[in-house]
């Protein structure tokens, strides 16, 4: 195996590892944005209205120690917070931007992976006696 090819494969493995880390970070942020959007939408609902629908009673009928709507809302929103349709729209927009970035990073990962596969194939043709190898 040539030193240049070995260095190229090492570099590709490093790039793939870094890209996979970035995809993980983007997905984590997307989950947080989605959760925040869900909370904002839930905040727009009237907790008193949910209680009047008998949901708390239904929970208590299913299990004696089930949380009530007021307990759940107090746990989710311990301090008053405003949520508006525009704040939900902003979160949707932010998630769309994150998704677009995630798609670009994923495409980059696929490209680097294809380059690495080609380089490993070339390495195998040069050194056919080598078996397996490390994965990255």
C-alpha positions as semicolon CSV with decimal commas, in nm:
position;residue;x (nm);y (nm);z (nm)
1;X;0,000;0,000;0,000
2;X;0,130;0,343;-0,088
3;X;0,177;0,600;0,188
4;X;-0,036;0,852;-0,004
5;X;-0,328;0,610;-0,031
6;X;-0,299;0,514;0,335
7;X;-0,300;0,880;0,439
8;X;-0,599;0,947;0,211
9;X;-0,797;0,661;0,368
10;X;-0,708;0,783;0,717
11;X;-0,823;1,134;0,625
12;X;-1,151;1,002;0,482
13;X;-1,215;0,800;0,799
14;X;-1,153;1,110;1,008
15;X;-1,388;1,319;0,789
16;X;-1,663;1,054;0,813
17;X;-1,628;1,044;1,193
18;X;-1,657;1,423;1,215
19;X;-1,955;1,432;0,978
20;X;-2,134;1,162;1,178
21;X;-2,075;1,367;1,495
22;X;-2,221;1,674;1,325
23;X;-2,528;1,480;1,212
24;X;-2,578;1,362;1,572
25;X;-2,556;1,724;1,695
26;X;-2,806;1,844;1,435
27;X;-3,050;1,565;1,519
28;X;-3,021;1,649;1,890
29;X;-3,100;2,014;1,819
30;X;-3,393;1,915;1,597
31;X;-3,537;1,700;1,879
32;X;-3,506;1,995;2,118
33;X;-3,669;2,235;1,871
34;X;-3,951;1,985;1,809
35;X;-4,004;1,944;2,183
36;X;-4,008;2,321;2,229
37;X;-4,261;2,355;1,946
38;X;-4,479;2,086;2,107
39;X;-4,465;2,275;2,436
40;X;-4,552;2,603;2,265
41;X;-4,852;2,443;2,095
42;X;-4,959;2,284;2,422
43;X;-4,923;2,620;2,594
44;X;-5,172;2,764;2,349
45;X;-5,434;2,520;2,474
46;X;-5,649;2,619;2,765
47;X;-5,563;2,399;3,065
48;X;-5,894;2,490;3,230
49;X;-6,074;2,365;2,921
50;X;-5,885;2,035;2,937
51;X;-5,989;1,998;3,300
52;X;-6,352;2,071;3,213
53;X;-6,344;1,787;2,961
54;X;-6,305;1,550;3,253
55;X;-5,956;1,438;3,156
56;X;-5,831;1,458;3,513
57;X;-6,126;1,248;3,629
58;X;-6,062;0,996;3,353
59;X;-5,700;0,962;3,459
60;X;-5,799;0,915;3,821
61;X;-6,051;0,649;3,718
62;X;-5,778;0,458;3,534
63;X;-5,530;0,471;3,819
64;X;-5,564;0,618;4,165
65;X;-5,222;0,782;4,156
66;X;-5,239;0,913;3,795
67;X;-5,138;1,280;3,762
68;X;-5,406;1,540;3,708
69;X;-5,402;1,794;3,426
70;X;-5,307;2,070;3,669
71;X;-5,017;1,862;3,808
72;X;-4,891;1,790;3,459
73;X;-4,922;2,149;3,340
74;X;-4,751;2,271;3,657
75;X;-4,462;2,034;3,592
76;X;-4,428;2,129;3,225
77;X;-4,477;2,504;3,274
78;X;-4,357;2,591;3,625
79;X;-4,349;2,963;3,545
80;X;-4,590;3,162;3,329
81;X;-4,470;3,174;2,972
82;X;-4,622;3,317;2,663
83;X;-4,661;3,113;2,350
84;X;-4,805;3,256;2,034
85;X;-4,877;3,119;1,690
86;X;-4,582;3,326;1,566
87;X;-4,348;3,158;1,818
88;X;-4,463;2,821;1,685
89;X;-4,405;2,941;1,328
90;X;-4,054;3,054;1,425
91;X;-3,981;2,709;1,568
92;X;-4,115;2,542;1,253
93;X;-3,889;2,767;1,045
94;X;-3,589;2,691;1,265
95;X;-3,655;2,317;1,235
96;X;-3,682;2,349;0,856
97;X;-3,343;2,520;0,846
98;X;-3,195;2,250;1,068
99;X;-3,345;1,981;0,844
100;X;-3,195;2,144;0,536
101;X;-2,854;2,154;0,705
102;X;-2,891;1,793;0,819
103;X;-2,968;1,690;0,459
104;X;-2,654;1,868;0,332
105;X;-2,437;1,708;0,601
106;X;-2,588;1,364;0,525
107;X;-2,515;1,412;0,153
108;X;-2,158;1,504;0,244
109;X;-2,131;1,187;0,456
110;X;-2,249;0,976;0,162
111;X;-1,996;1,142;-0,069
112;X;-1,707;1,088;0,173
113;X;-1,818;0,728;0,231
114;X;-1,819;0,663;-0,145
115;X;-1,471;0,815;-0,172
116;X;-1,350;0,595;0,112
117;X;-1,499;0,282;-0,046
118;X;-1,324;0,363;-0,375
119;X;-0,996;0,424;-0,193
120;X;-1,029;0,099;0,002
121;X;-1,099;-0,086;-0,325
122;X;-0,791;0,069;-0,476
123;X;-0,592;-0,031;-0,168
124;X;-0,718;-0,388;-0,198
125;X;-0,616;-0,404;-0,567
126;X;-0,268;-0,279;-0,477
127;X;-0,231;-0,514;-0,176
128;X;-0,460;-0,814;-0,244
129;X;-0,304;-1,016;0,037
130;X;-0,450;-0,779;0,300
131;X;-0,764;-0,917;0,464
132;X;-1,038;-0,698;0,618
133;X;-0,923;-0,378;0,776
134;X;-1,045;-0,129;1,025
135;X;-1,380;0,039;0,989
136;X;-1,452;0,404;1,052
